[in-house]
Amino acid sequence: MENHAEALNGLHILVVEDEAIVAMMVEDMLLDFGCRVKLAANIKSALSAICDHSLDGVLLDMNIHGQLTTAVAEELVSRSVPFLLVTGYGSSNSDPPVIKTAQRLQKPFSRRDLGRRMAEVFGANGGAAT
């Protein structure tokens, strides 16, 4: 687990999550890893954060207040910002391509699972986001 923290230390991570208790729990885990964390509870604030901040990665809930986060995922892809789709839902044939092909972290997840998946998807990026 310490290897995960080492790989993630100092990364700027946006957490897009509409459930406050889940967002706080994830924020605590990320702070333990040494990440710098920004929270967004809706699609508008997520898009604003993506435009206004240099990010190394995003933890993106698939469904925010009943809306798919497709627009956020598309913006991240257009800016080459890696993201993990954090969801309790499985993949569906009706999902938009950007959602269907996204790296996923299945809810519920443990601290170890979060660190491992983040290190796989964000760690090698090493702050390359713009």
Secondary structure, 3 states (H helix, E strand, C coil): CHHHHHHHCCCEEEEECCCHHHHHHHHHHHHHHCCEEEEECCHHHHHHHHHHCCCCEEEEECEECCEECHHHHHHHHHCCCCEEEEECCCCCCCCCHHHHCCCEEECCCCHHHHHHHHHHHCHHHCCCCC
